[in-house]
Amino acid sequence: MDTNHMQTYHADGERLEGELLEKQLGYFKEKLLLTQIFDASNVMMLILNKYRQCVFANKAFLKIFNLEYDTEVLGRRPGEILNCIHASTNISGCGTSLACRNCKAVNIMLQSMTVNEEASGEASITRNFEGFYKAINIMERVAPLVVQGETFYVASFIDASDTVRRRALERIFFHDVINTAGALKGVLGLIREEAPNSIKDDIMLVDYLAENLLEEILSQKQLLAAENDELAVDIKCINSIETLNSVANLYKRHEEAINKVIIIDDQSLNIDIHNDEVLLKRVLGNMIKNALEASKEHEAVMLGCKRVDNKLEFWVNNSSTIPNEIQYHIFQNSFSSKGVGRGIGTYSMKLIGEKYLKGFVGFTSNEEQGTTFYLELPLGME
């Protein structure tokens, strides 16, 4: 064991060398079935000892980084293998410099090693690649593995560079376009106050279109955040009838509502609940929009709320029915009977209604009662 290079500002700098390291390397030369399984995977994998030194690298890892197995991998730590710019700034190597304190790649490893359980997360490593700095973003998962009575750690890596870059571009896009749409709304509000009566109706129409544009942008932003587990939930006291009135008034001006009627059931339960008002309106809005799209001229879309056992059920009904062959796929992402690029609404209501509002989204559809989408919510939510 090498104790000469022990200086560290974060992880332990100790290493295994000589016969003890060779013994561990031998475990994985002998375990042919185990290594064959790892080599058959297209996921990049390393097996590390408790000193974070590599004792095995699968073919996918070696191929992607164009590495020689023995000379560039075995006995070295991940940052050293990948030529991380911080791996050589301290004499003890990868994981031991001041910069390593904030390195998620090494911290995920340390978490797994400390609790002896699986740990995972997103990490970024800046490599010195042929004289240039290049950042790679990875999804990392580390899990313990016992071989010959010794505990090792399987570290698997998925290249997430494109995903991280896409998320960054999405954040920039939504920030800019929401600001622009919001500014447009503000300007239209000022113009509407000063406009002559002869064009006030036209200004109001443009104002509505700007409001609808902003609403659609926010809807897409929330859906992406929900898919990425980044959607924040704001729990507050909300009233069931006020929520129904608000969402009904919003969609009465929707283009799909022309020559159609939106009616709130007069038997709807008037009750206060604790949940996220914005997300609830988003789910109900998708239900109403789907119902309007499925309705013919002069038909009515009804919505309401009622108590079902110890839950509050919001529902939206229209008179049309969904064919049986479509019902099985109704909540699948991008599945729609209305054409390519549709089907986001039902997927969104299921994702947000269940994952974030902690409810249940379902539907019924038959000739007698038409189609009803519903959201069951707990009456109390912390």
C-alpha positions as CSV (number, residue, x, y, z in Angstrom):
1,M,0.0,0.0,0.0
2,D,1.4,3.4,-1.0
3,T,1.4,5.8,1.9
4,N,4.0,8.2,0.5
5,H,1.5,10.4,-1.4
6,M,-1.2,11.0,1.2
7,Q,-1.8,14.8,1.0
8,T,-5.5,15.4,0.4
9,Y,-8.0,18.2,0.6
10,H,-11.0,15.9,0.1
11,A,-11.1,12.1,-0.5
12,D,-8.5,9.7,0.9
13,G,-5.3,9.7,-1.1
14,E,-4.2,6.2,-0.1
15,R,-3.6,3.7,-2.9
16,L,-3.1,0.0,-3.3
17,E,0.1,-1.1,-5.2
18,G,2.3,-4.0,-5.9
19,E,1.2,-7.6,-5.1
20,L,-2.0,-6.4,-3.3
21,L,-3.2,-4.6,-6.4
22,E,-2.1,-7.4,-8.7
23,K,-4.1,-9.8,-6.5
24,Q,-7.3,-7.7,-7.1
25,L,-6.6,-7.4,-10.8
26,G,-6.4,-11.2,-10.9
27,Y,-9.9,-11.6,-9.5
28,F,-11.3,-10.1,-12.7
29,K,-9.0,-11.9,-15.0
30,E,-10.3,-15.2,-13.5
31,K,-14.0,-14.1,-13.4
32,L,-14.6,-14.6,-17.1
33,L,-18.4,-14.8,-16.9
34,L,-18.6,-11.6,-14.9
35,T,-16.3,-9.7,-17.2
36,Q,-18.0,-11.1,-20.3
37,I,-21.4,-9.8,-19.0
38,F,-19.9,-6.3,-18.4
39,D,-18.2,-6.4,-21.8
40,A,-21.5,-7.3,-23.5
41,S,-23.1,-4.1,-22.3
42,N,-23.0,-0.8,-24.3
43,V,-22.9,1.1,-21.0
44,M,-19.5,2.4,-19.9
45,M,-18.4,0.5,-16.8
46,L,-15.4,0.5,-14.4
47,I,-14.9,-1.6,-11.3
48,L,-13.1,0.2,-8.6
49,N,-11.5,-0.9,-5.3
50,K,-12.1,1.0,-2.1
51,Y,-9.2,3.3,-3.0
52,R,-11.2,4.3,-6.1
53,Q,-8.6,2.6,-8.3
54,C,-9.8,0.8,-11.5
55,V,-9.3,-3.0,-11.5
56,F,-11.5,-3.6,-14.6
57,A,-12.9,-1.5,-17.5
58,N,-15.4,-2.9,-19.9
59,K,-15.0,-2.7,-23.7
60,A,-17.5,0.1,-24.1
61,F,-15.6,2.4,-21.8
62,L,-12.3,1.6,-23.5
63,K,-13.7,2.1,-27.0
64,I,-15.5,5.4,-26.3
65,F,-12.4,7.0,-24.7
66,N,-9.9,5.2,-27.1
67,L,-7.9,3.8,-24.2
68,E,-5.3,1.0,-23.8
69,Y,-6.5,-1.4,-21.1
70,D,-3.4,-2.0,-19.0
71,T,-1.3,1.1,-19.4
72,E,-3.9,3.8,-19.3
73,V,-6.6,2.3,-17.0
74,L,-5.6,-0.4,-14.4
75,G,-4.7,0.9,-11.0
76,R,-5.7,4.5,-11.9
77,R,-8.6,6.5,-10.6
78,P,-11.4,7.7,-13.0
79,G,-10.2,11.3,-13.1
80,E,-6.7,10.2,-14.0
81,I,-8.0,7.8,-16.6
82,L,-10.1,10.6,-18.3
83,N,-7.3,13.2,-17.9
84,C,-9.4,15.5,-15.7
85,I,-7.8,18.9,-15.4
86,H,-7.9,18.6,-11.6
87,A,-6.5,15.1,-11.3
88,S,-2.9,16.2,-11.3
89,T,-3.1,19.4,-9.3
90,N,-2.4,17.6,-6.1
91,I,0.3,14.9,-5.5
92,S,-2.3,12.4,-4.3
93,G,-4.2,12.5,-7.6
94,C,-7.9,12.2,-8.5
95,G,-10.3,13.2,-5.7
96,T,-7.8,14.9,-3.5
97,S,-7.5,18.5,-4.7
98,L,-9.4,21.5,-3.5
99,A,-11.5,21.5,-6.7
100,C,-12.5,17.9,-6.0
101,R,-14.6,18.9,-3.0
102,N,-17.3,20.1,-5.5
103,C,-16.8,17.3,-8.0
104,K,-20.0,15.3,-8.2
105,A,-18.3,12.4,-9.9
106,V,-16.1,11.6,-7.0
107,N,-18.8,12.5,-4.4
108,I,-21.2,10.0,-5.9
109,M,-18.4,7.3,-5.5
110,L,-17.7,8.4,-1.9
111,Q,-21.4,8.3,-1.1
112,S,-21.8,4.7,-2.3
113,M,-18.6,3.7,-0.5
114,T,-19.6,5.3,2.8
115,V,-23.1,3.8,3.0
116,N,-22.3,0.7,1.0
117,E,-25.4,1.2,-1.1
118,E,-26.1,2.4,-4.7
119,A,-25.7,6.1,-5.4
120,S,-26.3,8.0,-8.6
121,G,-26.4,11.5,-10.1
122,E,-25.3,13.8,-12.8
123,A,-21.7,14.9,-12.9
124,S,-19.4,16.9,-15.1
125,I,-15.7,16.4,-15.8
126,T,-13.4,18.8,-17.6
127,R,-10.8,16.9,-19.6
128,N,-7.5,18.0,-21.0
129,F,-8.0,16.5,-24.5
130,E,-5.1,16.9,-26.9
131,G,-4.2,20.3,-25.4
132,F,-7.8,21.6,-25.3
133,Y,-10.3,21.7,-22.4
134,K,-13.4,19.7,-23.1
135,A,-16.3,19.2,-20.6
136,I,-18.2,15.9,-20.6
137,N,-21.4,15.5,-18.7
138,I,-22.3,12.0,-17.4
139,M,-25.0,10.2,-15.6
140,E,-23.1,8.2,-13.0
141,R,-24.3,5.2,-11.0
142,V,-22.1,3.4,-8.4
143,A,-23.1,0.2,-6.6
144,P,-21.1,-2.2,-4.4
145,L,-20.0,-5.6,-5.6
146,V,-18.5,-8.4,-3.5
147,V,-15.8,-10.5,-5.2
148,Q,-13.6,-13.1,-3.3
149,G,-14.8,-11.6,0.0
150,E,-13.7,-8.1,-0.9
151,T,-16.0,-5.2,-1.7
152,F,-15.6,-3.4,-5.0
153,Y,-17.7,-0.8,-6.7
154,V,-19.3,-0.9,-10.1
155,A,-19.3,2.6,-11.6
156,S,-21.4,2.9,-14.8
157,F,-21.5,6.0,-16.9
158,I,-23.9,7.3,-19.6
159,D,-22.8,10.3,-21.7
160,A,-25.4,13.0,-20.9
161,S,-23.6,15.9,-22.7
162,D,-26.3,16.3,-25.3
163,T,-29.0,16.2,-22.6
164,V,-27.3,18.8,-20.4
165,R,-26.7,21.1,-23.4
166,R,-30.3,20.8,-24.5
167,R,-31.6,21.6,-21.0
168,A,-29.3,24.7,-20.9
169,L,-30.6,25.8,-24.3
170,E,-34.2,25.2,-23.2
171,R,-33.7,27.4,-20.1
172,I,-32.3,30.2,-22.2
173,F,-35.1,29.9,-24.7
174,F,-37.9,29.9,-22.2
175,H,-36.4,32.8,-20.3
176,D,-36.1,34.9,-23.4
177,V,-39.4,34.0,-25.1
178,I,-41.4,34.4,-21.8
179,N,-39.9,37.8,-21.2
180,T,-40.7,38.8,-24.8
181,A,-44.3,37.5,-24.6
182,G,-44.7,39.2,-21.3
183,A,-43.5,42.5,-22.6
184,L,-45.9,42.2,-25.6
185,K,-48.7,41.7,-23.2
186,G,-47.7,44.8,-21.3
187,V,-47.5,47.0,-24.4
188,L,-50.9,45.8,-25.7
189,G,-52.4,46.7,-22.3
190,L,-51.1,50.3,-22.7
191,I,-52.3,50.5,-26.3
192,R,-55.7,49.1,-25.4
193,E,-56.3,52.0,-22.9
194,E,-55.3,54.7,-25.5
195,A,-56.8,53.1,-28.6
196,P,-59.8,54.6,-30.3
197,N,-63.1,52.7,-30.0
198,S,-63.0,51.8,-33.7
199,I,-60.0,49.4,-33.1
200,K,-60.5,48.4,-29.5
201,D,-62.1,45.0,-30.5
202,D,-59.0,44.3,-32.7
203,I,-56.7,45.2,-29.9
204,M,-58.5,43.0,-27.5
205,L,-58.2,40.1,-29.9
206,V,-54.5,40.6,-30.3
207,D,-54.2,40.9,-26.5
208,Y,-56.0,37.6,-26.1
209,L,-53.8,35.9,-28.7
210,A,-50.7,37.2,-26.8
211,E,-52.1,35.9,-23.5
212,N,-52.8,32.5,-25.1
213,L,-49.3,32.4,-26.6
214,L,-47.8,33.1,-23.1
215,E,-50.0,30.4,-21.6
216,E,-48.9,27.8,-24.2
217,I,-45.2,28.7,-23.6
218,L,-45.6,28.3,-19.8
219,S,-47.4,25.0,-20.4
220,Q,-44.5,23.6,-22.4
221,K,-42.0,24.9,-19.8
222,Q,-43.9,23.2,-17.0
223,L,-44.1,19.9,-18.9
224,L,-40.4,19.8,-19.6
225,A,-39.7,20.7,-16.0
226,A,-42.0,17.9,-14.9
227,E,-40.3,15.4,-17.2
228,N,-36.9,16.4,-15.8
229,D,-38.0,16.2,-12.2
230,E,-37.4,20.0,-11.8
231,L,-41.0,21.1,-11.4
232,A,-41.5,23.0,-8.1
233,V,-44.8,22.5,-6.3
234,D,-46.4,25.5,-4.5
235,I,-49.0,24.2,-2.0
236,K,-51.6,26.7,-0.8
237,C,-55.3,26.8,0.1
238,I,-57.5,26.9,-3.0
239,N,-61.2,26.9,-3.4
240,S,-62.8,24.3,-5.7
241,I,-65.5,26.6,-7.2
242,E,-63.1,29.5,-7.7
243,T,-60.8,27.1,-9.5
244,L,-63.5,25.8,-11.8
245,N,-64.7,29.4,-12.6
246,S,-61.2,30.6,-13.4
247,V,-60.3,27.8,-15.7
248,A,-63.7,27.9,-17.4
249,N,-63.5,31.6,-18.1
250,L,-60.0,31.2,-19.5
251,Y,-61.1,28.5,-22.1
252,K,-64.3,30.2,-23.0
253,R,-62.2,32.5,-25.2
254,H,-60.2,29.6,-26.7
255,E,-60.4,29.2,-30.5
256,E,-61.8,25.6,-29.9
257,A,-64.7,27.1,-27.9
258,I,-66.2,29.1,-30.8
259,N,-69.9,28.1,-31.1
260,K,-69.5,25.7,-28.1
261,V,-70.6,26.1,-24.5
262,I,-68.7,25.5,-21.3
263,I,-70.9,24.8,-18.3
264,I,-70.0,24.4,-14.6
265,D,-72.2,21.8,-12.9
266,D,-74.4,23.7,-10.3
267,Q,-74.1,20.7,-8.0
268,S,-70.3,21.1,-7.7
269,L,-68.9,20.9,-4.3
270,N,-67.7,24.1,-2.8
271,I,-64.7,23.2,-0.6
272,D,-61.2,24.5,0.3
273,I,-58.3,22.1,-0.4
274,H,-54.5,22.4,-0.1
275,N,-52.6,21.9,-3.4
276,D,-50.9,23.7,-6.2
277,E,-53.4,26.0,-7.9
278,V,-51.3,26.6,-11.1
279,L,-50.7,23.0,-11.8
280,L,-54.3,22.0,-11.0
281,K,-55.5,24.6,-13.5
282,R,-53.0,23.2,-16.0
283,V,-54.5,19.7,-15.7
284,L,-58.1,20.9,-15.9
285,G,-57.2,23.2,-18.8
286,N,-55.9,20.2,-20.8
287,M,-59.1,18.3,-20.0
288,I,-61.2,21.2,-21.2
289,K,-59.2,21.7,-24.3
290,N,-59.4,18.0,-25.2
291,A,-63.2,18.1,-24.6
292,L,-63.6,21.2,-26.8
293,E,-61.6,19.6,-29.6
294,A,-63.8,16.5,-29.5
295,S,-67.0,18.4,-29.4
296,K,-69.1,19.6,-32.4
297,E,-70.6,23.1,-32.8
298,H,-73.3,24.0,-30.3
299,E,-72.4,21.1,-28.0
300,A,-71.6,21.6,-24.3
301,V,-68.6,20.8,-22.3
302,M,-69.4,20.3,-18.6
303,L,-67.1,20.4,-15.7
304,G,-67.5,20.1,-11.9
305,C,-66.2,18.6,-8.7
306,K,-67.6,16.1,-6.2
307,R,-66.5,14.1,-3.2
308,V,-65.6,10.5,-3.9
309,D,-65.0,8.7,-0.6
310,N,-62.2,10.8,1.1
311,K,-61.1,12.5,-2.1
312,L,-62.2,15.4,-4.2
313,E,-62.8,14.6,-7.9
314,F,-62.6,17.3,-10.6
315,W,-64.1,16.2,-13.8
316,V,-64.7,17.4,-17.4
317,N,-67.3,15.8,-19.7
318,N,-68.2,16.0,-23.4
319,S,-70.8,14.0,-25.4
320,S,-68.4,12.2,-27.8
321,T,-66.8,8.8,-27.2
322,I,-63.3,7.5,-27.6
323,P,-62.9,4.3,-29.8
324,N,-61.8,1.3,-27.8
325,E,-58.6,0.8,-29.8
326,I,-57.5,4.3,-28.8
327,Q,-58.5,4.1,-25.1
328,Y,-55.6,1.7,-24.4
329,H,-53.0,4.3,-25.5
330,I,-54.7,7.5,-24.3
331,F,-52.0,8.6,-21.8
332,Q,-49.0,7.7,-23.9
333,N,-46.7,10.5,-24.8
334,S,-47.3,11.9,-28.3
335,F,-50.0,9.3,-29.0
336,S,-53.1,10.9,-30.6
337,S,-55.9,10.1,-33.0
338,K,-55.7,13.8,-34.2
339,G,-52.5,13.5,-36.1
340,V,-48.7,13.6,-35.8
341,G,-47.3,15.8,-33.1
342,R,-50.4,15.7,-30.9
343,G,-51.2,13.7,-27.7
344,I,-49.2,15.9,-25.3
345,G,-52.3,17.1,-23.4
346,T,-53.4,13.7,-22.0
347,Y,-49.8,12.7,-21.2
348,S,-49.2,16.0,-19.4
349,M,-52.4,15.7,-17.3
350,K,-51.4,12.2,-16.2
351,L,-47.8,13.2,-15.4
352,I,-48.5,16.4,-13.5
353,G,-51.8,15.2,-11.9
354,E,-50.2,12.1,-10.4
355,K,-46.5,12.8,-9.9
356,Y,-46.9,16.4,-8.6
357,L,-50.4,16.9,-7.4
358,K,-50.4,13.4,-5.8
359,G,-53.7,12.5,-7.3
360,F,-55.1,10.0,-9.9
361,V,-56.0,10.8,-13.5
362,G,-58.4,8.6,-15.3
363,F,-61.3,8.6,-17.8
364,T,-64.5,6.8,-18.7
365,S,-66.0,6.8,-22.2
366,N,-69.3,5.2,-23.4
367,E,-72.2,5.9,-25.6
368,E,-74.6,6.7,-22.8
369,Q,-72.5,9.3,-20.8
370,G,-69.9,10.4,-23.3
371,T,-66.3,10.9,-22.2
372,T,-65.3,12.1,-18.8
373,F,-61.7,12.8,-17.7
374,Y,-61.3,13.1,-14.0
375,L,-58.6,14.0,-11.4
376,E,-59.0,12.6,-7.9
377,L,-57.1,14.6,-5.3
378,P,-56.5,14.1,-1.6
379,L,-58.6,16.5,0.5
380,G,-55.5,17.4,2.5
381,M,-51.9,17.8,1.1
382,E,-48.9,18.9,3.1
